[in-house]
Amino acid sequence: MVFNDTFTTMTSISKVDSGDSSQLPIVDIVIPYYNSFEYLKNSIASVLGQTLTNFRLTIIDDGTDDPQTAKYIKELKDSRINYISNPQNIGLAGNFEKSRLTISSKWGVLLGQDDLLLPNYLEEMTCAAINFPNAGIIQPIVEVINDKGEVIHTTVDTIKSFIRVCTRLLAKGWRPPRSNEAIFISPALASNGADR
């Protein structure tokens, strides 16, 4: 696991074994979606605004009754975007699992329908993937924003910050972390921490 202050979640997925994997986009971004069209539009815009453009975006609609989603995506006329509509609602967990299984590129991002990516997100994440080739998951620090785009601080985020500092200290041998410092957390450290 890698922590870095500038990233959001990217999960390592092996390349597909069949076909020419060099023709695949470097990153699959999948949005499990259900009935939040305005948020989805902003999420899509943040993906389309990336500095790294070799990606495939897939929206998996979990039985939304509103036809404007499919219409909007079709009107974007972007060949990097795929739209899949489940014939019936399979629920949040089912749709996330279906989204995960849709990923066929080496790297995949499961993006919440109400999440936004900074413009350099994919570029930074692929650099982290190159720098930490043994990482299975790259977990960034995120900012929580409200519906006006203002950064807010919740109790959960305060607790996560505390845990993050503790994890960094354990991983780096009890020296204070530098700002925006990426660190590699080995599976052994993660399991040792879980045993305590």
C-alpha positions as CSV (number, residue, x, y, z in Angstrom):
1,M,0.0,0.0,0.0
2,V,1.3,3.5,-0.8
3,F,0.1,6.6,0.9
4,N,0.5,10.0,-0.7
5,D,-1.2,13.3,0.0
6,T,-2.0,14.0,-3.6
7,F,-3.7,10.9,-4.7
8,T,-7.1,9.1,-4.6
9,T,-7.6,5.3,-4.7
10,M,-6.2,3.2,-7.5
11,T,-6.3,-0.5,-7.4
12,S,-3.8,-2.8,-9.1
13,I,-5.4,-5.2,-11.6
14,S,-3.4,-7.6,-13.7
15,K,-3.5,-7.1,-17.5
16,V,-5.7,-9.4,-19.4
17,D,-4.0,-12.6,-20.7
18,S,-5.7,-12.7,-24.1
19,G,-5.3,-10.3,-27.0
20,D,-2.8,-7.5,-27.4
21,S,-2.7,-5.8,-24.0
22,S,-0.6,-2.9,-25.5
23,Q,-3.9,-1.8,-27.1
24,L,-5.6,-1.4,-23.8
25,P,-5.8,2.0,-22.1
26,I,-3.3,2.3,-19.2
27,V,-6.1,2.9,-16.7
28,D,-9.7,1.8,-16.4
29,I,-11.9,4.2,-14.4
30,V,-15.3,2.7,-13.4
31,I,-18.1,4.6,-11.8
32,P,-20.8,2.5,-10.1
33,Y,-23.8,4.8,-10.5
34,Y,-27.4,5.1,-9.2
35,N,-29.7,8.2,-9.4
36,S,-27.4,11.2,-8.8
37,F,-27.2,12.7,-12.3
38,E,-25.8,16.1,-11.4
39,Y,-23.0,14.6,-9.3
40,L,-22.3,12.1,-12.0
41,K,-21.9,14.9,-14.6
42,N,-19.3,16.6,-12.4
43,S,-17.5,13.3,-11.8
44,I,-17.3,12.6,-15.5
45,A,-16.0,16.2,-16.2
46,S,-13.2,15.6,-13.7
47,V,-12.2,12.4,-15.5
48,L,-12.3,14.1,-19.0
49,G,-10.2,16.9,-17.6
50,Q,-7.2,14.6,-16.8
51,T,-3.7,15.5,-18.1
52,L,-3.2,11.8,-18.8
53,T,-5.7,10.9,-21.5
54,N,-5.0,7.2,-22.1
55,F,-7.9,5.9,-20.0
56,R,-11.3,4.2,-20.5
57,L,-14.2,5.4,-18.4
58,T,-17.1,3.0,-17.7
59,I,-20.3,4.1,-16.0
60,I,-22.3,1.1,-14.7
61,D,-25.9,2.3,-14.1
62,D,-27.6,0.2,-11.5
63,G,-31.1,0.4,-13.0
64,T,-31.7,4.1,-12.9
65,D,-35.1,4.9,-14.3
66,D,-33.9,8.3,-15.6
67,P,-33.1,8.2,-19.4
68,Q,-31.1,11.5,-19.2
69,T,-27.9,9.6,-18.0
70,A,-27.6,7.5,-21.2
71,K,-28.6,10.5,-23.4
72,Y,-25.9,12.7,-21.7
73,I,-23.1,10.2,-22.1
74,K,-24.1,9.6,-25.8
75,E,-24.0,13.3,-26.4
76,L,-20.5,13.6,-25.1
77,K,-19.3,11.6,-28.2
78,D,-16.2,10.4,-26.5
79,S,-15.0,6.9,-27.5
80,R,-13.2,6.5,-24.2
81,I,-16.6,6.3,-22.4
82,N,-18.7,3.2,-22.0
83,Y,-22.1,3.1,-20.5
84,I,-23.6,-0.1,-19.1
85,S,-27.1,-0.3,-17.7
86,N,-28.0,-3.1,-15.4
87,P,-31.4,-4.5,-16.5
88,Q,-32.4,-4.5,-12.8
89,N,-31.0,-3.0,-9.6
90,I,-28.4,-5.3,-8.1
91,G,-27.6,-3.0,-5.1
92,L,-24.6,-1.0,-4.1
93,A,-22.3,-4.0,-3.2
94,G,-23.3,-5.9,-6.3
95,N,-22.7,-2.9,-8.6
96,F,-19.3,-2.3,-7.0
97,E,-18.3,-5.9,-7.6
98,K,-19.5,-5.7,-11.2
99,S,-17.5,-2.5,-11.6
100,R,-14.4,-4.1,-10.2
101,L,-14.8,-7.1,-12.6
102,T,-15.2,-4.7,-15.5
103,I,-11.5,-3.5,-15.2
104,S,-9.2,-5.1,-17.7
105,S,-6.3,-2.6,-17.9
106,K,-3.3,-3.0,-15.7
107,W,-4.6,-0.3,-13.3
108,G,-8.1,0.5,-12.2
109,V,-9.9,3.2,-10.3
110,L,-13.3,2.7,-8.7
111,L,-14.6,6.3,-8.6
112,G,-17.7,7.3,-6.5
113,Q,-20.4,8.9,-8.5
114,D,-20.0,12.0,-6.4
115,D,-16.2,12.1,-6.3
116,L,-14.0,14.4,-8.3
117,L,-10.4,13.9,-9.5
118,L,-7.8,16.7,-9.6
119,P,-6.6,17.2,-13.2
120,N,-3.2,15.5,-12.6
121,Y,-4.6,12.6,-10.7
122,L,-4.0,9.8,-13.3
123,E,-0.6,11.2,-14.1
124,E,0.5,11.2,-10.5
125,M,-1.0,7.8,-9.9
126,T,0.8,6.2,-12.8
127,C,4.0,7.7,-11.5
128,A,3.4,6.2,-8.1
129,A,2.6,2.8,-9.7
130,I,6.0,3.0,-11.6
131,N,7.8,4.0,-8.4
132,F,6.2,1.3,-6.3
133,P,5.8,-1.6,-8.7
134,N,5.0,-4.1,-5.9
135,A,2.1,-2.1,-4.6
136,G,-1.3,-3.8,-4.9
137,I,-3.2,-0.6,-3.8
138,I,-2.2,3.0,-3.9
139,Q,-4.3,4.9,-1.3
140,P,-4.1,8.7,-1.3
141,I,-5.3,11.2,1.1
142,V,-8.5,12.9,-0.1
143,E,-10.3,16.1,0.7
144,V,-14.0,15.9,1.6
145,I,-16.1,18.6,-0.1
146,N,-19.7,19.6,0.3
147,D,-22.2,20.3,-2.5
148,K,-20.7,23.8,-3.0
149,G,-17.1,22.4,-3.5
150,E,-15.9,23.6,-0.1
151,V,-13.5,21.5,1.8
152,I,-15.0,20.2,5.1
153,H,-13.6,18.2,8.0
154,T,-15.6,15.5,9.5
155,T,-15.0,13.4,12.6
156,V,-14.2,10.4,10.4
157,D,-11.6,12.4,8.5
158,T,-10.0,13.5,11.7
159,I,-9.7,9.9,12.8
160,K,-8.3,8.8,9.4
161,S,-5.7,11.6,9.7
162,F,-4.6,10.2,13.1
163,I,-4.4,6.6,11.7
164,R,-2.5,7.8,8.7
165,V,0.2,9.5,10.8
166,C,0.5,6.4,13.0
167,T,0.9,4.2,9.9
168,R,3.5,6.5,8.4
169,L,5.5,6.5,11.7
170,L,5.4,2.7,11.9
171,A,6.4,2.4,8.2
172,K,9.3,4.9,8.4
173,G,10.7,3.9,11.8
174,W,9.2,6.7,14.0
175,R,10.6,9.7,12.2
176,P,8.1,12.5,11.4
177,P,6.8,12.3,7.8
178,R,7.4,15.0,5.3
179,S,4.4,16.6,3.6
180,N,3.2,14.7,0.5
181,E,5.6,11.9,1.2
182,A,4.7,8.6,-0.4
183,I,5.6,5.5,1.6
184,F,5.4,1.8,0.9
185,I,3.5,-0.4,3.4
186,S,4.5,-4.0,3.2
187,P,1.9,-6.8,3.6
188,A,3.9,-8.0,6.7
189,L,3.6,-4.6,8.4
190,A,-0.1,-4.4,7.5
191,S,-0.7,-7.9,9.1
192,N,1.5,-7.1,12.1
193,G,-0.6,-4.0,12.7
194,A,-3.8,-6.0,12.4
195,D,-2.6,-8.4,15.0
196,R,-2.0,-5.7,17.7
